[in-house]
Each structure stands twice: as structure tokens, then as C-alpha cells.
Amino acid sequence: MTRPHARATLFSLALLLAPLGAQADEPPEFGVLVDAPGAEETYYGCVACHSEMIIAQQGLTREGWDDMLVWMVEEQGMPEFEPEERDVILDYLATHYNVDRPNFPQQ
């Protein structure tokens, strides 16, 4: 029987070594988000407040995403994006996380 502290030590060691084993099978750079133009801006603009999984689970039109960004600024205190960056993010979200949810993460 493994003692609780030994299990915790093994778990911590596995977490530390996991990146070493992942080099051959590199994890996606932007978590579950589709690696496409706009992914970087979306990832870094959004994961400061929440997981990228929250984004990937949504299915909104471009207008819906725009409304969501307005809500996050007005109600959640998110800093506003520069107009060019906002357009890139909205284009990305409308393409990859629209109402048909073409990239809904499958578990």
C-alpha cells in the first residue's frame, strides 16, 4: 500500500517529467484552441482570466462573440482590445467557434 505522501511525491515527479516526454509529441501551443491565424491573439488575450476550454465550448456568431467581448469589458473588467487585435480575435472565433461549433473539443 502506498502512503499518501509517497503518492503525492510520485504525482509531482510525473508532472515535472511530463514535458520531457512530450517533446516528441509536442502539445498544442494554444491548448485546445485550433492552431490557425488569430489563435495566438485569442489565447493570450483570453486565458489571463479563464481557460481556453471556456472559449472552445462556446458556439456563437461573430455578433455573439462581439457582444460577449463587450459584456466582459463592461461587466467583468476585462481591458479592451485594440481595434485591430479585436478584429483578428473576432475573425478567429467566428471561424472556429461559431454556432455550428466545428471545433468543439471531443473528450
Kinemage of the C-alpha trace (Angstrom):
@kinemage 1
@onewidth
@group {chain A} dominant
@subgroup {mainchain}
@vectorlist {calphas} color= white
{ca met a 1} P 0.000 0.000 0.000
{ca thr a 2} L 1.397 3.393 -0.987
{ca arg a 3} L 1.428 6.072 1.652
{ca pro a 4} L -0.316 9.364 0.752
{ca his a 5} L 2.900 11.416 0.814
{ca ala a 6} L 4.626 8.888 -1.462
{ca arg a 7} L 1.742 9.105 -3.948
{ca ala a 8} L 1.932 12.897 -3.872
{ca thr a 9} L 5.692 12.751 -4.489
{ca leu a 10} L 5.236 10.381 -7.443
{ca phe a 11} L 2.476 12.575 -8.862
{ca ser a 12} L 4.663 15.685 -8.546
{ca leu a 13} L 7.552 13.886 -10.213
{ca ala a 14} L 5.304 12.794 -13.070
{ca leu a 15} L 4.161 16.386 -13.580
{ca leu a 16} L 7.749 17.601 -13.681
{ca leu a 17} L 8.864 14.923 -16.147
{ca ala a 18} L 5.784 15.092 -18.400
{ca pro a 19} L 7.169 17.934 -20.535
{ca leu a 20} L 10.311 15.883 -21.219
{ca gly a 21} L 8.276 13.030 -22.658
{ca ala a 22} L 6.065 15.422 -24.597
{ca gln a 23} L 8.898 16.711 -26.770
{ca ala a 24} L 8.375 14.038 -29.410
{ca asp a 25} L 4.630 14.507 -29.231
{ca glu a 26} L 4.541 18.254 -28.627
{ca pro a 27} L 1.313 19.504 -27.064
{ca pro a 28} L -0.653 22.120 -28.944
{ca glu a 29} L 0.779 25.563 -28.383
{ca phe a 30} L -2.617 27.104 -27.624
{ca gly a 31} L -4.188 24.349 -25.544
{ca val a 32} L -7.406 23.071 -27.093
{ca leu a 33} L -7.747 26.041 -29.446
{ca val a 34} L -7.366 25.376 -33.158
{ca asp a 35} L -3.906 26.444 -34.318
{ca ala a 36} L -4.850 28.914 -37.036
{ca pro a 37} L -4.401 32.631 -37.709
{ca gly a 38} L -5.733 34.502 -34.681
{ca ala a 39} L -5.182 31.660 -32.207
{ca glu a 40} L -2.242 33.380 -30.546
{ca glu a 41} L -4.090 36.669 -30.032
{ca thr a 42} L -7.177 34.837 -28.794
{ca tyr a 43} L -5.233 32.581 -26.451
{ca tyr a 44} L -3.132 35.288 -24.846
{ca gly a 45} L -5.994 37.777 -24.774
{ca cys a 46} L -8.357 35.391 -23.011
{ca val a 47} L -6.506 32.893 -20.822
{ca ala a 48} L -5.369 35.600 -18.430
{ca cys a 49} L -8.892 35.351 -16.990
{ca his a 50} L -10.120 31.854 -17.883
{ca ser a 51} L -9.221 28.580 -19.529
{ca glu a 52} L -9.208 28.256 -23.289
{ca met a 53} L -11.736 25.444 -22.782
{ca ile a 54} L -14.358 28.092 -21.953
{ca ile a 55} L -13.803 29.532 -25.434
{ca ala a 56} L -13.814 26.176 -27.182
{ca gln a 57} L -17.088 25.141 -25.538
{ca gln a 58} L -18.961 28.149 -26.885
{ca gly a 59} L -20.755 28.393 -30.170
{ca leu a 60} L -21.522 31.986 -31.065
{ca thr a 61} L -21.909 34.035 -34.207
{ca arg a 62} L -19.445 36.855 -34.811
{ca glu a 63} L -22.072 39.229 -33.422
{ca gly a 64} L -22.485 36.972 -30.403
{ca trp a 65} L -18.732 36.938 -29.792
{ca asp a 66} L -18.662 40.710 -30.184
{ca asp a 67} L -21.440 41.058 -27.611
{ca met a 68} L -19.546 38.683 -25.317
{ca leu a 69} L -16.420 40.858 -25.515
{ca val a 70} L -18.481 43.964 -24.751
{ca trp a 71} L -20.013 42.178 -21.745
{ca met a 72} L -16.589 41.071 -20.484
{ca val a 73} L -15.280 44.647 -20.684
{ca glu a 74} L -18.352 46.246 -19.121
{ca glu a 75} L -19.248 43.649 -16.516
{ca gln a 76} L -16.062 41.708 -15.831
{ca gly a 77} L -13.462 44.460 -16.056
{ca met a 78} L -11.557 42.982 -18.983
{ca pro a 79} L -9.263 45.527 -20.667
{ca glu a 80} L -10.415 46.450 -24.144
{ca phe a 81} L -8.504 45.072 -27.110
{ca glu a 82} L -7.015 47.404 -29.673
{ca pro a 83} L -9.383 47.524 -32.704
{ca glu a 84} L -7.031 45.556 -34.979
{ca glu a 85} L -6.484 42.836 -32.372
{ca arg a 86} L -10.212 42.696 -31.639
{ca asp a 87} L -10.937 42.113 -35.346
{ca val a 88} L -8.359 39.305 -35.513
{ca ile a 89} L -9.871 37.655 -32.433
{ca leu a 90} L -13.440 38.031 -33.692
{ca asp a 91} L -12.476 36.617 -37.098
{ca tyr a 92} L -10.804 33.654 -35.397
{ca leu a 93} L -13.717 32.980 -33.041
{ca ala a 94} L -16.366 33.348 -35.759
{ca thr a 95} L -14.483 30.941 -37.996
{ca his a 96} L -13.554 28.251 -35.487
{ca tyr a 97} L -16.130 28.578 -32.688
{ca asn a 98} L -19.327 29.555 -34.467
{ca val a 99} L -22.848 28.260 -33.843
{ca asp a 100} L -22.104 25.034 -35.719
{ca arg a 101} L -19.179 24.519 -33.279
{ca pro a 102} L -16.895 22.893 -35.846
{ca asn a 103} L -14.068 22.583 -33.332
{ca phe a 104} L -15.983 21.660 -30.188
{ca pro a 105} L -13.482 19.641 -28.139
{ca gln a 106} L -14.246 15.962 -28.145
{ca gln a 107} L -13.331 14.132 -24.969
